[in-house]
């Protein structure tokens, strides 16, 4: 309860010897607790007579009062950021005002968001998961891992000339170590040129993460690309993931880059190169990255590059036998029909088929990537038996029709084109058309362990089947079909 100033003075002036009264008696007479008495006594002993009066109840950080000029500055900052091709959300506006008008007149992010929403300046976006629900996945050291990916961009000339832009991002700091444009479609030669310039300007990372295109990493398909061989000579390990979201940091950087370039509408290749140079400067040194948070503030990739711990750069080339053995081990583990190649150190040989020619296996510099299937469609047509089409397509539900059965092979393979071939021992083998890798096989005629209810049949129910990545078998959807009882006569 609140204590009056009169009572506070009596507590401060109380002396048990002079007043011939105990503390307990005094507290009982005044209707206060001993704890309150001692708290005030301690306060007076620490601050003197000034401690008799209570502290001010005013907030330490009072709510700021903003004027219409401050609100207009937020709207102007949004327009300026949008015209420059930069992000113009509440966080971006907040840091833009911090750098231009200072912290005294910069509203908080929620205040900016409320003003934009009230003014109808919020772009309609799909509802997203809260940012706090995401788990940050990144390396801890700078130059421990780089990500490389290419994006196709069209110039603003009459012909809408198509160019290829390679982006290389450091995984830990998000620092752009190399963004470079080329006139040719995606190829290994230009990718190596981009990486080589980044190595010379900064230093070598320990690993390079890319997708499975012919220009980058192809060890998932049983062979080494020219880029992988070159990186091994530099002492850098090339790695790749199955899903495209593995390169999520680079994919997100594509959107930032394209938005920045579209605001400048380059019509010539020289204008594009100049705009890319400006982009790297703004992205690395001026743009506060929302994934790089230190305390309560977001920092720039340049600040993260300089302050985060550094990984040691490789100095010795990687052993070619070890690199090739990784290809062989991977394909033997994921492809039940794989056979070890005759030449382990030949980067043009395919671990899944000895028939693949070197010119098809290694990326040809200056040309766009092409499929290098391990099964020839002409061979499949010659071996046509049973009622199995040579070319099939997985529907959007992840099923494919085989001999009257709708086999569910997994949603991750939906809308994929397949080639089929029937072996002399009556086994239907299916290969993905985009890379020619073995996907699954079923003995003919098809026999099921049991027939579930419904039209789809999980491929796990086919006797003798083999699948590279079989889908999960859900018992509630794959239980035996109930028997029909005949009505009583």
C-alpha angles and dihedrals in degrees: 000000000000116000120215120239090242092058092044090057091049090053092049092049097043116119118180093207097046095041092041090226135114123239090246092054092047093050091048092051094048095041098238134121125253088242091058090048094052093043091057093043090053090048092052091047090053102040103022122225089335088070091069091077117069122246120264115276093211113120116261090226106034119200111270119239113223127197131218088262090061091050091049090050089059092052092047091050090053091053092047094050092047093051090051092053094247130129110278104191125125094274093049092047090049093056092042090057092045089058095044111032100017133240096290094070099030114108121217121263094255090050091051091047091051092050093049092048093049091049092049093242097127116111113231108248133171115267109269135198114267112269091236091063093065121091114220111236112192140124118265098224132062112245091016090112135006126192123215129189138151130230128194115233131184123215122230094245126116094265093045089230113214119227134174121234121197118205125195117191129184107236098218102040100024086229114162103233095174137005113171135165128218133186095224126078119263111303140153097249094060091043090055091047090054092048094045092054090049090050091051095046096046121357142277122287124219095240139016118211118203142148125267098266122132091252094060127017125001103160089109086066094050103263142075122247122221089253092056091049091049092049091051089054088054091051093250121130116225115215133175138185133222100236122059089229088073086081092048096134092054093043090053090049088056090063092050091049096047092047090051093048095045090058089059097042099212112206099183134044091244091055089050092053091049091050091050090054090053090046093055091050093050095041096048102038110021110028113084105223112226092212093056105073123165112182106318097333133079116227133206123256089249091058091047091047091055100039104038119088114272127233121220115258118234117256104179127059119250120256108263092212091055092049093049093045088057089057092049094046092048095051094043089053096048102032117055091195096050120125124199111254122248093236113044096186097048107105091196095060120095120226092210097051132016090207098073112110121230093237089057095044101051121061111254110226113243097021133094120258117270135190117266102195120194091215120060113223089217090057089050092054092052092052094050111146137151118012096306116128117226091230123037136170127214110231125229091268093060096251131125127194114240121172094332095315124110101219119197108218100168138290092252088071096050118138090014121141116231136196119210134201130180115219124218089258090058100257117143109219122193126201130188110249098216095061105006093235122151111260109172144330135205130192116243129267093038116239123188129209085223137339111249125210116270133031102285121081120199108231089230087073093062113099113240095007123154123200132180092219109004117205121245116272111232109204093203090060099034103049117125118281111261116252118250114237118217113235116251113263 
